[in-house]
């Protein structure tokens, strides 16, 4: 099987290229192709002719999206549509990475794949509209929604918390947003399994369990053995440009139905911390 990973220089993309073995995997970053350029995308996919495209390229700065909606929709929606049309042209399959931000967070139980899309902000709307476009252009495509992604290959929440512990004796973290932290390594492995099983439709893929950002931060500090005190606060007190869903836990039923399970977020965090320590030790 030949696979083209678009967004290979990003947090998830790097993990995908590293974890994917026993198949021919070609990684393309933003320097290789700008997914906003339909002609360039078409040319690349026509030349490569993969069996699968994994579209991990996105504008993921949630607050940045609020300030630059034109870029958000150009990349996240229109860019995704360009890739989908290129997939149709060569007859290959497409797996698109989407987000828990397509939901409004008003539920109190995990979101099923068929829950209504009600995004709160620009980033969520750009992903929700991309999902709708892709379902029209490529009905047998696979849309994988995930959440709170972290990994060793770039900026992420655990890295931010650990850096703060180097200069602060205490930090405040919001305790009224709940979701499922997801390690890039585990998400990459789930995506690989989905492609190998020719998955289609919407699938929710996150590490098992859920927590608030405060609970996540407290576990990060504890597991890293840092003395920094972590205190809970509210979203209102930590005002940000983009609204966040208060509850965005995704039901794992769709993933389990095809025989794929993911470890708990606590297990994932422990492995992340080990890998981060190895990286810093080797630097």
N, C-alpha and C positions, 0 to 999 in steps of 0.2 A: 504494500500500500504506500502511495506517495501522498505526503501531507504538506500543505503550505500553511505556515503560521504567520499571520499578519499581525503586527504588533509584537514582534519577537524581541524587541529591545526593552519592553516594559516589564513591570513587576510579575505579571502572570506569564507573559510570553517567554521570558528567560527560563522560568521553571518548566514550561511545556517543552521547550527545545532540549533542556537538560534531562528531563525525565523520560522523554519518548525514545524508546529503544526498539529495535527489531523492525522498524519501518523506515522508509526514506523520508526524512523530515527536513524541509527547507524553511529557514526562518527569514522573515523580511521585516525590517524596521521602517521607521518613518523616512529615513534617508534613502531607502530602497524604493519605496512607493508611497505616495500621498493618496490615501483612499478617497480624498475629495476630488481627485482627478480621474474621472471615469475612463478616459482614454488610456491613461497610464495603468490603471487597474486591469483593464481589459487586455492590454498588451502583455502584462506580466502573467496573468492567469492563462492566457492563450499559449504563451511560451512554455510555462511549467506544466500545464495540464495535469493538475493533481487529482487524486481521488477524493480528497477532503480538503476544504479550507477551514481553518479555525481562525475566526476573526476576534482577536483580542485587542486590536487597536481601538483606542477610544480617547476622548477628552474627559478625564475622570475627576478633574478639580471641581468639586461640587459648588464651592463658593465662586470659583472663577467662572463657571457656567452662568451664574446669575448676572455677572457683570458683562459677559460676552456671549449672549444667546445665539448670535449668528454663527459663531465658531462652533458652539455646542451642537447645533442642529446640522451644520455642514459636515462635521466629523461623525457624530454619533448616529444620525438618521440618514442623511444623504450619502455619506461615505459607505454605510452599511448596505444601502440599496445598490450602490455601484458594485460592491463586491458580490451581492446576490445576483445581479444581472450577468456579471462575468462568469459566475458559477453555472448559471443556466446555459450560457453560450457554449461552454465546454462539457456540460453534462456531469459536473462533479457535485459532491455534497457539501453543505455548509453548516458549520456550527458557530453560532453567534453568542458572545458573552453579554448577558444583560444583567440587570440589577434589582435588588429589593426596593430600590427607590421608585419603581413603577407603582408602588402602593402608597396609600395615604397614612398607614400606621394606625388606623382607627380600630382595627380588630384586636381581640384579646387572645385569639388562638392562632396557630401557625397558618400562614396563607397557602392555600392550595393553588395548583397551577392555573385553574380556571377562574380564580378570583378576579373581580373587575379591576382593571387598571385605573388608578386614581392618583397620579403623581402630584406631588406638592410643588415641586420646583422645576427649573429649566432642565437640569440634568435628568431628572426622572421623566420629564415629558419627552426629551430627546430619545431616551431609551424606549419608552412606551410606543412612540410613533415609529421607531425603527422596527420594533417587534411586529407592529401592524403591517408595515410595508413589506417586511420579509415574508410574512405569512401569505401575502398576496403574490409576491414575485416568485417565491420558492416554497410552495405549500408543504413539501416534504423535508424542509430544513429542520435543524435542531436549534432551539433557543435554550441556553443554559443560564438561569438566574442564580446569582450568588450574592454574598454580602460580606461586608467588613473584612475585605481581603488584606492579608498581611504576608510578608515574605522577606527574605534576606536581600533581594535584588533591587531595592529602592526604598523610597519613603513609605512609611506605614505607621500605624498607631503604636505598636509596641516599640518601634525604634524611637519614635518621638518621646514616649514616656521614659524610656531608658536614658535618653539624652538629657531630659529634664532632671532626672535624679542626680546627674553629675553636678548640677549647680543649685538645686533647690532642696530645702529640708522638708517641704510639703507642697503638694499639688492638689488642685481642685479638679474633679472630673464629673461630668454629668451622669446622673443616676436615674434619669427618667426617659432614656432611650434604650430599648431592648432589641437585641438581634443575635446573630450567630457569627462569631469570628471564624474566618476561613483561611487556612494556610495554603499558600500557592502550590506547595508540593502535593497536598492531598487533592486540591481542586484539579491540578494537572493530571493526576492519576485517574480521577473520575472522568475527565474529558477524554482521555485516551481510551478508557473502557467504553465510553459512549460511542466514539467513532468506530471502534472495532466491532461494536454490535449494531452498527448502522442505525443508531437512534434517530428518532424524528419527533417533532412536537416540542412542547415546553417541558423542561426538566429543572427541578430545584436541586442545587448541589451546594451544601454548606457542611462544615464540620458539625458533628452532633452536639446538641445542647444549646443553651442560650444564656445570655447575661446582659447586664447593662455595661456601658462604657466604664463606669466606676468599678464595677466588679471585675471587669477585664483588666483595668489598670492595677487594681489591688493585687490580682493574681500575678501580673507581670512583675511588679515590684517584689512581691514575696518570693517568687521562684528565682528571681535574679539575685536575691539576698541583699537588696538595697535597704538602707535605713529610712529612706524618704517616706513620710506619712502621706497617705492618700485620703482625701476628704470628698464626700459626695456633695454635688451642687445640682442646680437645675439648668435646663436649657435656656430659660428666660434670663438667668443671670450670666450665661455665657453666650450672649447674642452673637449670631453668625449671619452672614448675608443670605444663605440658603436655608429654607425650612427643611427639617429632618423628620422622617416618620418616627413616631414615638414607639411603635412596635412593628418590627419588620422581620419577624422570625418566619422562615420558609419551611413548609411541610416537606419532609424527606420522602413521602410516599412514592412520588414519581420516580425517584432514584432507586428506591428499594424494589419497585416493581420489575426493574430490569436487572436485579441482582447485584447492585452496586451499593456499598455502604462506605461511610467515611468515619474516621476516628473522632473522638470528642475534641472539642476545642482546647481543653486542658492538656490533652496528650499532644495535640498539635503545637501548642505554645511551648511545651517542654522541648520538643524537637527543634523548633525555631530558635530558642535560646541557645541550644547546643550548637547549631549551625552558625549562628551569629558570632558566638564566642570563637569558634574555629576560624571564621573569616577574619575576625579582628586579630586573632593570634598569629595568623599567617601574613598579615599586612606588614 
